[in-house]
Amino acid sequence: MDVNGDGCMSADEFASGLIRHHIGEDMMELRKFFLQIHGATLGRVPFAKVAQHCVAQSQQPATPAAVPAHVAPRHAPPTLTHTAAARQPPSPAHVAPAAAARPAAVAAAAQGAASAEQQAADVVGRIRGALGRLDPISQVEDVYSRSMKSNKGVLTRSDFDLFVKNFQKTIGQDALAHVWSIMGQHASTSVLPFESFCRQFCPDSLDRAAPQLANGKELLGYLHRLWRWLQDRGSTVHTTFAPFDTGGRGALFFDDFLRACKDSRITLARVEVERIFFRLSPDGGQVALERLAAAVQEAASVPEAAWAREQVVGINARAAQGGQLLEAAFAQKRKEAIALGDVQAEFVKHLTIDQEQWAMLASFIDKQSDGQALWHDFLRWAGVVNR
């Protein structure tokens, strides 16, 4: 009944839902019943409030209406013959149980919906408690990848349902539907991207690994890096991605696009790959190679790239004044790839950077698929190292 996934329902959703569950037949009567709830005429009503109203109505005794004195017969009516009695409508005593049963069934259905909603909230809370502690985000990606049973590159709805059941084996279908809506997915959606998975279960890890900007401006950095990667190898979008277009459609499904990025070792993190794909393919179906090529070319000379390089040059100069260049500071970690947070921590030692500036800088930092920063490649692009 909860079409919007907001824990509420309208009169039409209430009536159609009960009819669908064979609890009632008369749409108008069920709507009238719903509109008796305080505040129902103003819009959607919380499940709990609907359940309370239904329970209250089911507990009211069904009594026959009193006959007004001025219309009551002065004399007792004659005794009815058997045939005449058979033609009389059933007495109120016989009608009462049936009349009371309808709101009771409605109450049970509403309470069931409220229970499913609470069950969904409880299991989501448990999953957040488990995944929210994982850091870096590559640990969350391991959990996500192990839960995939298909080869689509993303969790299907059936995959996700099985994942949720690991935290509550007895969860029902209605509660699973609520969990799906909590994830921000429409009932007709069949897949759950990794970013959506992280956004609900480990938002802090996601924000650290892939900070966002207003209007998706971070994509400029991602696409510029893809352009730079292609330029360094004398390649193009078509020569790199076309081999993964097994259907010869001039377009890639997400699993093909993800595989192309991973197999080619393009320096984009998993979340960044998703953001590029779903931005260039709003319906989540396929991304056309022509559209991808145009977007990459457009990002080749964005002014934000020049700004990012200037910031790194300035930070490196300040670091030199302190006695240690950025290259030397990062080299002490003895790793080719380090956490993005380590890059930020080193930068802010030398320059105050607000969250928006950092998000823009981070979008231009080369990364492995697991989100770790390839600091040497980034410094070489910025011009502060020569090799």
C-alpha positions in Angstrom: 0.0 0.0 0.0 3.0 2.3 0.7 3.5 3.4 -2.9 5.9 6.3 -2.0 7.8 4.3 0.5 7.2 7.0 3.1 5.4 5.0 5.7 2.1 6.6 4.8 -0.9 5.9 2.6 -3.7 7.8 0.8 -7.4 6.9 0.7 -7.0 5.4 -2.8 -3.9 3.3 -1.8 -5.8 2.1 1.3 -8.9 1.1 -0.6 -7.2 -0.5 -3.6 -4.7 -2.3 -1.3 -7.5 -3.9 0.8 -9.4 -4.9 -2.3 -6.3 -6.5 -3.7 -6.0 -8.5 -0.5 -9.7 -9.5 -0.8 -10.6 -7.7 2.4 -13.2 -5.4 0.8 -15.0 -4.9 -2.5 -16.6 -1.5 -2.4 -14.0 1.2 -3.3 -16.2 4.1 -2.2 -17.1 2.6 1.1 -13.4 1.8 1.9 -12.5 5.4 1.0 -15.2 6.7 3.3 -13.9 4.5 6.1 -10.4 5.9 5.6 -11.5 9.5 5.5 -13.0 9.2 9.0 -9.4 9.2 10.3 -8.4 12.6 11.7 -6.3 14.4 9.2 -7.0 12.0 6.3 -8.7 14.7 4.3 -5.4 16.6 4.2 -3.5 13.9 2.4 -1.4 10.8 3.4 -1.7 9.2 6.8 0.9 7.2 8.7 0.4 3.5 8.9 0.4 3.5 12.7 -2.5 6.0 12.7 -4.5 4.0 10.2 -4.0 0.9 12.4 -5.1 2.6 15.6 -8.3 3.8 13.9 -9.1 0.4 12.5 -8.5 -1.3 15.9 -10.8 1.3 17.6 -13.5 0.8 15.0 -13.3 -3.0 15.3 -13.8 -2.9 19.1 -17.0 -0.8 18.9 -20.1 -3.0 19.6 -22.4 -3.2 16.6 -25.8 -2.2 18.0 -29.1 -1.9 16.1 -30.4 1.6 15.6 -33.2 2.5 18.1 -36.7 2.9 16.7 -38.0 6.4 17.4 -41.0 6.4 19.7 -43.2 8.4 17.4 -43.0 5.7 14.7 -43.1 2.7 17.0 -46.3 0.5 16.6 -49.0 0.9 19.2 -49.7 -2.8 19.2 -47.5 -5.8 18.8 -47.3 -6.8 15.2 -49.1 -10.0 14.2 -47.2 -13.2 14.2 -45.5 -13.8 10.9 -46.1 -17.0 9.0 -43.1 -19.1 8.2 -43.0 -17.9 4.6 -43.3 -14.3 5.5 -40.5 -14.6 8.1 -38.3 -16.2 5.5 -38.7 -13.0 3.4 -37.6 -10.7 6.2 -34.1 -9.2 6.2 -31.7 -10.7 8.7 -31.9 -9.2 12.2 -29.3 -6.8 13.4 -27.9 -9.5 15.7 -27.0 -11.5 12.7 -25.6 -8.6 10.8 -23.4 -7.3 13.6 -20.7 -10.0 13.4 -20.3 -9.4 9.7 -20.2 -5.7 10.1 -17.7 -5.9 12.9 -15.5 -8.3 10.9 -14.8 -5.9 8.1 -13.0 -3.2 10.2 -11.3 -6.0 12.1 -9.8 -7.3 8.9 -8.9 -3.8 7.8 -7.2 -3.3 11.2 -5.2 -6.5 10.8 -4.1 -5.5 7.3 -3.0 -2.0 8.5 -1.2 -3.5 11.5 0.5 -5.9 9.2 1.7 -3.0 7.0 2.9 -1.1 10.1 4.7 -4.2 11.3 6.4 -4.7 8.0 7.6 -1.1 8.0 9.0 -1.5 11.5 10.6 -4.8 10.5 12.3 -3.1 7.5 13.6 -0.2 9.7 15.0 -2.7 12.2 16.9 -4.8 9.7 18.3 -1.7 7.9 19.5 -0.4 11.3 21.3 -3.7 11.9 23.0 -3.6 8.4 24.1 0.0 9.0 25.6 -1.0 12.3 27.6 -3.8 10.6 28.7 -2.0 7.4 29.1 1.5 9.0 32.2 0.3 10.8 34.0 -0.8 7.6 36.7 1.5 6.3 38.1 2.0 3.7 35.2 1.7 1.3 36.9 -1.2 -0.5 35.9 -3.4 2.5 32.2 -2.5 1.8 32.8 -3.3 -1.9 34.0 -6.7 -1.0 30.7 -7.4 0.9 28.7 -6.0 -2.1 30.6 -8.0 -4.7 30.3 -11.3 -2.7 26.6 -10.7 -2.6 26.2 -10.6 -6.3 24.9 -13.8 -7.8 24.5 -12.5 -11.4 27.0 -11.1 -13.8 25.4 -7.7 -14.2 28.1 -5.9 -12.2 25.5 -4.7 -9.7 23.2 -6.3 -7.1 19.9 -7.4 -8.6 16.8 -7.1 -6.4 16.8 -10.9 -5.7 20.5 -10.7 -4.8 19.7 -7.8 -2.4 16.8 -9.7 -0.8 19.2 -12.6 -0.1 21.7 -10.2 1.4 19.1 -8.7 3.7 18.0 -12.2 4.8 21.5 -12.8 6.1 20.5 -10.3 8.8 17.0 -11.5 9.4 16.1 -14.9 8.0 12.4 -14.7 8.7 11.8 -11.3 7.1 8.6 -11.3 5.0 8.1 -10.0 1.4 6.2 -6.9 2.5 9.1 -5.9 4.8 11.6 -6.6 2.0 9.6 -4.3 -0.2 9.9 -1.6 2.4 13.7 -2.1 2.7 13.9 -1.7 -1.1 12.1 1.6 -0.9 14.3 2.7 1.9 17.2 2.2 -0.4 15.7 4.8 -2.6 14.6 2.3 -5.3 11.3 2.3 -7.1 9.2 -0.9 -7.0 9.9 -1.3 -10.7 13.7 -0.9 -10.4 15.6 -4.2 -10.7 19.1 -3.3 -9.6 20.9 -1.6 -6.7 24.1 0.3 -7.7 27.0 0.2 -5.3 26.7 3.9 -4.6 23.1 3.5 -3.5 24.1 0.6 -1.3 26.8 2.8 0.4 24.6 5.8 0.6 22.2 4.0 3.0 24.5 1.6 4.8 27.9 3.5 5.1 27.4 7.2 4.0 30.5 8.4 5.9 32.8 6.0 4.1 31.2 7.0 0.8 31.7 10.7 1.5 35.3 10.2 2.4 36.0 8.0 -0.6 34.1 10.0 -3.3 33.0 13.4 -2.1 30.3 15.0 -4.2 29.7 18.5 -5.5 26.5 20.4 -6.3 25.0 19.4 -9.7 27.3 16.5 -10.0 30.2 18.8 -10.9 32.7 16.1 -9.7 32.1 14.3 -13.0 34.3 17.0 -14.7 37.3 15.6 -12.8 36.4 12.0 -13.5 36.0 12.6 -17.3 39.1 14.7 -17.5 41.1 11.9 -15.9 39.6 9.4 -18.4 40.6 11.8 -21.2 44.1 12.1 -19.7 44.4 8.3 -19.4 43.5 7.9 -23.1 45.9 10.6 -24.1 48.8 9.0 -22.2 48.3 5.8 -24.1 47.5 7.3 -27.5 44.1 5.7 -27.4 40.5 6.8 -27.8 37.1 5.9 -26.3 36.2 3.7 -29.2 39.5 1.7 -29.3 39.4 1.2 -25.6 35.7 0.4 -25.1 34.5 -1.0 -28.4 36.1 -4.5 -27.7 33.7 -4.8 -24.8 30.7 -4.1 -27.0 30.0 -7.7 -27.7 26.6 -7.0 -29.3 28.1 -4.4 -31.7 25.5 -1.9 -30.7 27.8 1.0 -30.3 26.8 1.1 -26.6 27.7 -0.7 -23.4 25.6 -2.1 -20.6 26.9 -1.3 -17.1 28.6 -4.7 -16.6 30.4 -4.2 -19.9 31.4 -0.7 -19.0 32.7 -1.7 -15.5 34.6 -4.6 -17.0 36.2 -2.3 -19.6 37.4 0.1 -16.9 38.7 -2.7 -14.7 40.4 -4.8 -17.3 41.9 -1.7 -19.0 43.1 -0.5 -15.5 41.6 2.9 -16.1 42.4 5.0 -13.0 38.8 5.4 -11.8 37.3 4.1 -8.6 34.2 1.9 -8.7 31.9 4.7 -7.4 33.3 7.1 -10.0 32.7 4.5 -12.8 29.1 4.2 -11.6 28.5 8.0 -11.5 29.8 8.4 -15.1 27.7 5.6 -16.4 24.4 6.5 -14.7 24.9 10.2 -15.5 25.4 9.5 -19.2 22.7 6.8 -19.2 19.8 8.4 -17.2 17.6 5.3 -17.6 20.4 3.0 -16.4 20.3 1.0 -19.6 23.2 1.6 -21.8 25.8 4.3 -22.4 26.4 5.1 -26.1 30.1 5.2 -27.0 29.5 8.4 -29.1 28.0 10.1 -26.1 30.9 9.0 -23.8 33.4 10.2 -26.4 31.8 13.6 -26.6 31.6 14.0 -22.8 35.3 13.0 -22.4 36.4 15.5 -25.1 34.3 18.2 -23.5 36.1 17.6 -20.2 39.6 17.8 -21.8 40.0 21.5 -21.2 37.8 22.4 -18.3 39.1 25.3 -16.2 38.7 23.3 -13.0 41.6 21.1 -14.2 43.9 24.1 -14.4 42.7 25.2 -11.0 43.4 21.8 -9.4 47.0 21.8 -10.8 47.6 25.3 -9.5 46.5 24.3 -6.0 48.8 21.3 -5.9 51.7 23.4 -7.1 51.0 25.9 -4.4 50.7 23.2 -1.7 54.0 21.7 -2.8 55.7 25.0 -2.6 54.5 25.5 0.9 55.5 22.0 1.8 59.0 22.7 0.4 59.2 25.7 2.7 58.5 23.4 5.6 61.4 21.2 4.5 59.6 18.3 2.8 58.1 18.1 -0.7 54.8 16.3 -1.2 56.6 13.5 -3.1 58.8 12.8 -0.1 55.9 12.9 2.4 53.9 10.4 0.4 56.9 8.2 -0.3 57.3 7.6 3.4 54.1 5.5 3.3 55.9 3.0 1.0 52.8 2.4 -1.0 51.9 3.3 -4.6 48.3 3.7 -3.6 47.1 5.3 -0.3 43.8 6.3 1.2 42.3 9.4 -0.2 42.0 10.7 3.4 45.8 10.5 3.7 46.2 12.9 0.7 43.7 15.3 2.2 45.5 15.2 5.6 48.9 16.0 3.9 47.3 18.9 1.9 45.7 20.6 4.8 49.0 20.7 6.7 50.0 23.4 4.2 46.8 25.0 3.0 43.3 25.6 4.4 40.9 23.8 2.1 37.1 23.8 2.6 34.9 20.8 1.8 33.9 22.0 -1.6 37.5 22.7 -2.7 38.6 19.3 -1.4 35.8 17.6 -3.3 36.9 19.3 -6.5 40.6 18.4 -5.9 39.7 14.8 -5.1 37.8 14.4 -8.4 41.1 15.0 -10.3 43.2 12.5 -8.2 43.9 9.2 -10.0 42.6 6.2 -8.2 42.6 2.4 -8.3 39.3 0.6 -8.7 39.1 0.2 -4.9 39.3 3.9 -4.4 42.9 4.1 -3.2 44.7 7.2 -4.5 47.6 6.9 -7.0 49.5 9.8 -5.5 52.5 9.6 -7.8 50.5 9.7 -11.0 48.5 12.7 -9.7 51.7 14.6 -8.7 53.2 14.0 -12.1 50.1 15.3 -13.8 50.2 18.4 -11.6 53.8 19.0 -12.6 55.5 18.7 -9.2 57.4 15.5 -10.1 59.2 14.7 -13.3 59.1 10.9 -13.5 
